[in-house]
Amino acid sequence: MPRLIHVGLVLLALAAGPVGAQEEAEVYGLVVDNTITRFGHDFHRYLSARLQDTSSMDFDLVVRERPSARWGSLVWVEHNRNILYRRFLQPNVAQIEEIATQAADLVLEEINRAKLQSLLQDTFDMERDEL
């Protein structure tokens, strides 16, 4: 059900059309589910629920998964194409909710650290995108 809500928000934002010549409509708070297995979907569901409960979600994330018959599933969380969290999940993991909660806390810490680092970055001579 949360996946339908996220997709619905994107479609609603796209249907609104252009806001104006100088304004851009930006949608934040999306946690895109690119997982394949049931365990990946459960991880995404618990992760996004924890993030929505603990933060204002002024960022977008992508949860990806690569299943493996030998090792389980490799699950990672991306923000602006940077990997913030990565872990192998075994198919018999009973603590998936606890793992996803810990992952959400770590992702929030990394995003806050990156925001602080960008604020403290010296851009007197060059802009951030030129560095």
Residue pairs with C-beta under 8 A, 6 or more apart in sequence:
2 45
2 48
2 49
3 33
3 44
6 30
6 31
6 32
6 33
6 48
9 27
9 29
9 30
10 27
10 30
13 25
13 27
16 25
18 25
19 25
27 60
28 57
28 58
28 59
28 60
29 52
29 57
29 58
29 59
29 60
30 60
30 61
31 44
31 47
31 48
31 51
31 60
31 61
31 62
31 63
32 60
32 61
32 62
32 63
33 40
33 41
33 44
33 63
34 62
34 63
34 64
34 65
35 41
35 43
35 44
35 63
35 64
35 65
35 73
35 75
36 65
36 67
36 73
37 65
37 67
37 73
37 91
39 73
39 89
39 91
39 93
39 96
40 63
40 65
40 67
40 73
40 75
40 89
42 96
42 97
42 100
43 63
43 65
43 75
43 89
43 96
43 99
43 100
43 103
44 63
44 100
45 100
46 96
46 97
46 100
46 101
46 104
47 63
47 77
47 100
47 101
47 103
47 104
47 107
48 63
50 100
50 101
50 104
50 105
51 57
51 61
51 104
51 107
51 108
54 104
54 105
54 108
55 108
59 79
59 111
60 79
61 77
61 78
61 79
61 84
61 107
62 77
62 78
62 79
63 75
63 76
63 77
63 78
64 75
64 76
64 77
64 78
65 73
65 74
65 75
65 76
66 73
66 74
67 73
67 74
68 74
71 88
72 88
72 89
72 90
72 91
72 93
73 88
73 89
73 91
74 86
74 87
74 88
74 89
75 86
75 87
75 88
75 89
76 83
76 85
76 86
76 87
77 83
77 84
77 85
77 86
77 103
77 107
78 84
79 107
79 110
79 111
79 114
82 114
84 106
84 107
84 110
84 111
85 103
85 106
85 107
85 110
87 99
87 103
89 96
89 99
93 99
118 128
121 128
121 131
123 131
